[in-house]
Amino acid sequence: MVLLACCLLIPQVQTLPMKLFSSLPALLMPLLLAACGSVEIASSDAPGIVVAQAEERECGQGRILFPAGEYKAEVASADGTYYKSPKRLRTLGVLIGRAEDGGIFVSNAAGNPQAAWFGDPKDEVDESPGTLFGAIGLSAPKLWPYTPRIPYTTKK
């Protein structure tokens, strides 16, 4: 009798993960759409920023070298704007001296705090993201706050 009950329950238990897996996209889609709706590609006439001289900042356990030049607006959100560096950012310290795509994030919060970013901020609005985090709808890129702010002028 117990053996018969186990045989009847096993197929139902085995199909539970399959049912859950098949309904997962429907459950996650509203969350992914909400996350993607918070940023947009900066307009082609959005002003960039110009950093007059190379700057170095401590970020977490490493240092980041920001090159001089024009940083173009890539992505804008209610929180701030991502400006892409004219050259790859150099990282030193825990980040082991690499060159990475990235730039400066300027926040809209009081005092306009800044942060370094690496990766592709367009992943949040792009339909074919270039990073795993962007592909699964997580915020990309990660922000690395620093102080003092990097001085810049706005290019119109």
Residue pairs with C-beta under 8 A, 6 or more apart in sequence:
28 137
31 137
32 137
35 124
35 137
35 138
35 139
36 124
36 125
36 137
38 77
38 78
38 124
39 75
39 76
39 77
39 121
39 124
39 125
40 75
40 76
40 77
40 125
41 74
41 75
41 76
41 122
41 125
42 72
42 73
42 74
42 75
42 76
42 81
42 82
46 73
46 76
46 81
47 73
47 154
47 155
47 156
48 70
48 71
48 72
48 73
48 83
48 154
48 155
49 70
49 71
49 83
49 104
49 106
49 152
49 153
49 154
49 155
50 69
50 70
50 71
50 152
50 153
50 154
50 155
51 66
51 67
51 68
51 69
51 71
51 104
51 150
51 151
51 152
52 68
52 151
52 152
52 153
53 68
54 65
54 66
54 67
54 68
55 65
55 66
55 150
56 63
56 64
56 65
56 66
57 63
57 64
57 66
57 116
57 146
57 147
57 150
58 146
59 115
59 116
59 144
59 145
59 146
60 94
60 144
61 93
61 94
61 95
62 91
62 92
62 93
62 94
62 95
63 91
63 92
63 93
64 89
64 90
64 91
64 92
64 95
64 116
64 144
64 146
65 89
65 90
65 91
65 92
66 85
66 89
66 104
66 116
66 150
67 85
67 86
67 87
67 89
69 85
69 86
69 87
70 86
70 155
71 83
71 84
71 85
71 86
71 103
71 104
71 152
72 83
72 84
73 81
73 82
73 83
73 84
74 81
74 82
74 83
74 84
74 103
74 121
74 122
75 81
75 82
75 121
75 122
75 124
75 125
76 82
78 108
79 107
79 108
79 109
80 105
80 106
80 107
80 108
80 109
80 112
81 105
81 106
81 108
82 103
82 104
82 105
82 117
82 121
83 103
83 104
83 105
83 106
84 101
84 102
84 103
85 101
85 102
85 103
85 104
88 99
88 100
88 101
88 102
89 99
89 100
89 101
89 102
89 103
89 116
89 118
90 97
90 98
90 99
91 97
91 98
91 99
91 100
100 118
101 118
101 119
101 120
102 116
102 117
102 118
102 119
102 141
103 116
103 117
104 114
104 115
104 116
104 117
104 150
104 152
105 114
105 115
105 116
105 117
105 143
106 112
106 114
107 113
107 114
107 115
112 149
113 145
113 147
113 149
114 145
114 146
114 149
114 150
115 143
115 144
115 145
115 146
116 143
116 144
116 146
117 141
117 142
117 143
117 144
118 141
118 142
118 144
119 130
119 131
119 133
119 134
119 140
119 141
119 142
120 126
120 129
120 130
120 131
120 134
120 140
120 141
121 140
121 141
122 129
122 130
123 129
123 130
123 131
123 133
123 134
123 135
123 140
123 141
124 134
124 139
124 140
126 134
129 135
129 140
131 140
131 141
133 139
133 140
133 141
134 140
